[in-house]
Amino acid sequence: MQIGVEAQRAVENRRVFVVDADEVRRTALQFMLADENETHEFASFAPALEKGERWRPDLVLLGGEAAQQAALRLPDLRARWPGVRVILVRSATDPGGAGAVDPAHADDTLGPALELASVRRTVDRWLGRRPAWHVPVRAT
């Protein structure tokens, strides 16, 4: 089911990897992004790195333990996948950020409240997409 998806975005081939050990958050992000992106979810880095060798991602969302290890992983990710954008996904149990990760290592952060519109807007911005035009309609 596609919810509020522009036709052009549905046929683009923009690849997003979601790496998060939390199955609920990982699945929610995959569901939010799958309509407009080729979205793959992984519980850990190893399968993501393996898949990325054949199918390089345009954007990587790191949550949970993956985000906590991001300071160590980001140089490796950027070397393997030049030009990849990285977004850290904060959790409600870690409102200050992704553990001890300096957010300067990532391009942006999401959360802890993940809403469909804000997640899509952030991902679209980092994929270089222009925001959709919205014309306000006033009832008279």
N, C-alpha and C positions, 0 to 999 in steps of 0.2 A: 504494500500500500504506500503510495507516495503522497505526502502531506505538504502542500504548498511548494511544489517543486517546479522551477522554470524548465521548459523543454530543453533549452540549450545546456543547462547544467546536468540534466539527466543523461545526456549523450556524451559529455566530456569524459575523458579517461583520467581523472585525478585520483591518485592512489594515496590512501591514508592508512597508517598502521596505528592501532590502539594497543599499547603494551601495559597491562595492569593485572596483578595477581587477583584483584577483587573481581570475581566473575559477574556480579550484579552491575557494578559500575562499568566494566568493560562492555558488557552486552548492551547496556543502556546507551553508551556512546556509539556503539556500532549501529544500533537501531536509529539513532538520531541522524547519523551521517550517511547511511547506506543508500538513501534515495538519490543523493546528489554526488556521491563519490564511490569509488571502488574501495570499500573499507574492509580491512582484515584485522582480526583481533588475536592477541597472543597473551598468554599468561606469564611469559618470561622472555628475556632477550634472545636466547639461543634460537628458537624457531623464527623469530622476527629477523634476525641477522641472516639466517639461512634463506628465507623467502626473499629478503631484500637483495640478495646476490643476483637473483634472476629477475625480480620485479621491484626495481628501486622505488621507494615511496617518495611522494612529494612533501608529505607532512607526517610527523610522528607525535602521537599523544602519549605521554608517560604518566602513569598514575601509581599510587601505592609504593611498593618496594622499588619498582622501576624508577619512579621519580626520586626516591631517596638515594638511589645509586647513580642518578643522572650526572652528577658532577664528575664521576669517573667514566661514565659511558658516553657523554656528549662528544668529546674529542674523537673517539672511535667512530661514533655514528656519522659525524660530519666528514671524517676522512673516507669512510666507506661510501657515503652517499653525499657527494658534494651538492651544495645548494638545498639540502633538506632543511625544513623548518621544524622546530621542536616546541611543543607546548606541554607544560607541566600541569597535571590535573590534581588539584588539592582535594583533600578529603575533609569531611566534617570533623573528624577526630584530630585533624592537624590543621586548624584554621590559620596558623601563621605561615603556612607554605608547605612545601614538600620536604619535610624533615629539615635537615641541615643544608639543603641545597640552596646555593646562591641563585636567585632567579635570573641573575645576569647571564648565567650559562644557557638559559633557554630564551626563545623568542617571545614567549608570553606564558600566562598561566590562566587556568580555568577553575571555577568552583569557589567554594565547595558546593553551592547549590547549582546543579546542572539543569538548565532550562533549554528546551529545544531551540528557541530563537537565538539566545545568546551563544550557544555552542556553535550553531550554524554560522552566525555572523562572524564569530572569531575565526573559525576555520576558513570561511570564504575570504576574509581579509588576508590571511597568511598564504592562501593559494592564489592571491592576486586577482580575485574576482571583485567586480564592482557590486555595490549593494543594489538590490532590486528596487525599482521605483515604486513608491507607495503614494498614491494620491488619496488624501483624506477626503472622506465623504461626510458631509454634514446633513443630518436629517432636518427637514424644515417643517 
